[in-house]
Amino acid sequence: MLKHNSYFDGNVQSVGFERNGFKATVGVIAPGEYHFNTGAAERMTVTSGQLRAKVAGGDWVTYPAGTYFEVAANSGFDV
């Protein structure tokens, strides 16, 4: 089953699914500044373009396509 989410007046959208106990989400982020909170630990993989992000307690880092960053459970990040 697919689940569509829309955030920040439609500027951030995602499609998520769960299968065999594993969850995955694919998202698209329009240019802008956004803050996300996390309940579970997450790995964010940049598949196209680049993303500038600041993980809680860290500095701003630019992640090009093919790279990733990890976010701890019960924390957050800015993009």
Secondary structure, 3 states (H helix, E strand, C coil): CEEEEEEHHHCEEEEEEEECCEEEEEEEECCCCCEEECCCCEEEECCCCEEEEEECCCCEEEEECCCEEEECCCCEEEC
